């Protein structure tokens, strides 16, 4: 069974993870959001109670 021979598969596995860990994190960390959040006021909005017509 060639699947049980770890020599080529271990090297492929380690090399692929090395590529993933060196290429993907800088791309993710460099991502910027197009819509920056703005700070909202701490004052709670004033609400008026509803006037239900049946009571």
C-alpha positions in Angstrom: 0.0 0.0 0.0 1.8 3.2 -1.1 -0.4 5.4 1.1 1.3 4.1 4.2 4.7 5.3 3.0 5.0 8.7 4.8 8.1 10.0 3.0 6.5 11.8 0.0 3.2 12.7 1.7 4.8 14.1 4.9 7.0 16.4 2.8 4.0 17.5 0.7 1.9 18.1 3.8 4.6 20.2 5.5 5.5 22.1 2.4 1.8 23.0 1.7 1.3 24.2 5.3 4.5 26.2 5.1 3.2 27.9 2.0 -0.2 28.5 3.6 1.3 30.0 6.7 3.6 32.3 4.8 1.2 33.5 2.0 -2.3 33.7 3.6 -1.7 35.6 6.9 -0.2 38.7 5.3 -3.1 38.9 2.9 -5.6 38.6 5.7 -3.9 41.1 7.9 -3.6 43.6 5.1 -7.3 43.5 4.4 -9.0 46.8 5.0 -12.8 47.4 5.4 -14.3 49.8 3.0 -16.8 51.0 5.6 -15.1 52.1 8.7 -17.3 52.1 11.8 -18.2 55.5 13.3 -18.6 56.1 17.0 -22.2 56.5 18.1 -23.5 58.7 20.8 -23.9 57.3 24.2 -27.2 59.1 24.7 -30.1 56.8 24.5 -32.7 57.7 21.8 -36.0 59.1 23.1 -38.9 56.9 22.3 -42.6 57.7 22.6 -45.1 55.0 23.7 -47.5 53.8 21.1 -51.2 54.9 21.4 -53.1 51.7 20.8 -56.6 52.5 19.6 -58.3 49.5 21.4 -57.8 50.5 25.0 
